[in-house]
Amino acid sequence: MIDTDKYKGHLAHLEYEVWAFTDFMDINATHEERCATDALLNDAPLLLERVIHLEHILKCAKDV
C-alpha cells in the first residue's frame, strides 16, 4: 500500500491545474509544499509501476 498522505499539499494539488514545476513555484512555496512536491516527484516511477501492475491484474481478471 502506498502512503499518499505525504503528497497532500503538493504544488499543483487542484485537479484543474496543469502541472509544470518552475523555480518561481519552488521559491514561493512553503516548506510543506516543497516536501510534498519532492515526495511526489521522487515516487512518480513507483506510482506508475503500481498503476501498470494494477492494470495487468484487471486485465487478467476480465479474461477469467
C-alpha positions as a LaTeX table, in Angstrom:
\begin{tabular}{lrrr}
\hline
Residue & $x$ (\AA) & $y$ (\AA) & $z$ (\AA) \\
\hline
Met1 & 0.00 & 0.00 & 0.00 \\
Ile2 & 1.34 & 3.42 & $-0.92$ \\
Asp3 & 1.03 & 6.17 & 1.70 \\
Thr4 & $-0.40$ & 9.03 & $-0.34$ \\
Asp5 & $-0.75$ & 11.35 & 2.65 \\
Lys6 & 2.82 & 12.54 & 2.10 \\
Tyr7 & 1.71 & 14.10 & $-1.23$ \\
Lys8 & $-1.04$ & 16.25 & 0.30 \\
Gly9 & $-0.41$ & 19.91 & $-0.37$ \\
His10 & 1.90 & 19.44 & $-3.34$ \\
Leu11 & 2.23 & 22.46 & $-5.58$ \\
Ala12 & $-0.33$ & 21.52 & $-8.23$ \\
His13 & $-2.86$ & 19.89 & $-5.94$ \\
Leu14 & $-6.04$ & 21.03 & $-7.67$ \\
Glu15 & $-7.35$ & 18.73 & $-10.37$ \\
Tyr16 & $-7.83$ & 21.53 & $-12.89$ \\
Glu17 & $-4.26$ & 22.84 & $-12.58$ \\
Val18 & $-1.77$ & 21.99 & $-15.27$ \\
Trp19 & 1.36 & 20.79 & $-13.56$ \\
Ala20 & 4.58 & 22.50 & $-14.58$ \\
Phe21 & 7.23 & 22.89 & $-11.92$ \\
Thr22 & 9.23 & 26.09 & $-12.14$ \\
Asp23 & 11.86 & 27.77 & $-9.99$ \\
Phe24 & 9.32 & 30.51 & $-9.26$ \\
Met25 & 6.96 & 27.94 & $-7.76$ \\
Asp26 & 9.76 & 26.48 & $-5.66$ \\
Ile27 & 10.90 & 29.86 & $-4.36$ \\
Asn28 & 7.36 & 30.91 & $-3.39$ \\
Ala29 & 6.33 & 27.55 & $-1.96$ \\
Thr30 & 6.12 & 26.75 & 1.70 \\
His31 & 8.39 & 24.11 & 3.20 \\
Glu32 & 5.45 & 21.69 & 3.37 \\
Glu33 & 4.57 & 22.27 & $-0.31$ \\
Arg34 & 8.18 & 21.68 & $-1.37$ \\
Cys35 & 8.43 & 18.49 & 0.68 \\
Ala36 & 5.14 & 17.14 & $-0.68$ \\
Thr37 & 6.12 & 18.01 & $-4.27$ \\
Asp38 & 9.56 & 16.45 & $-3.87$ \\
Ala39 & 7.99 & 13.27 & $-2.48$ \\
Leu40 & 5.56 & 13.10 & $-5.40$ \\
Leu41 & 8.28 & 13.66 & $-7.99$ \\
Asn42 & 10.57 & 11.10 & $-6.37$ \\
Asp43 & 7.81 & 8.50 & $-6.14$ \\
Ala44 & 6.42 & 9.03 & $-9.65$ \\
Pro45 & 8.17 & 5.95 & $-11.12$ \\
Leu46 & 6.89 & 3.83 & $-8.21$ \\
Leu47 & 3.36 & 5.13 & $-8.71$ \\
Leu48 & 3.50 & 4.44 & $-12.45$ \\
Glu49 & 4.77 & 0.92 & $-11.81$ \\
Arg50 & 1.88 & 0.34 & $-9.40$ \\
Val51 & $-0.69$ & 1.58 & $-11.94$ \\
Ile52 & 0.73 & $-0.71$ & $-14.63$ \\
His53 & 0.64 & $-3.64$ & $-12.21$ \\
Leu54 & $-2.98$ & $-2.96$ & $-11.26$ \\
Glu55 & $-4.00$ & $-2.63$ & $-14.92$ \\
His56 & $-2.41$ & $-6.02$ & $-15.57$ \\
Ile57 & $-4.36$ & $-7.55$ & $-12.68$ \\
Leu58 & $-7.61$ & $-6.05$ & $-14.02$ \\
Lys59 & $-6.92$ & $-7.39$ & $-17.50$ \\
Cys60 & $-6.25$ & $-10.87$ & $-16.10$ \\
Ala61 & $-9.45$ & $-10.74$ & $-14.03$ \\
Lys62 & $-11.50$ & $-9.77$ & $-17.10$ \\
Asp63 & $-10.04$ & $-12.67$ & $-19.06$ \\
Val64 & $-11.14$ & $-15.19$ & $-16.41$ \\
\hline
\end{tabular}
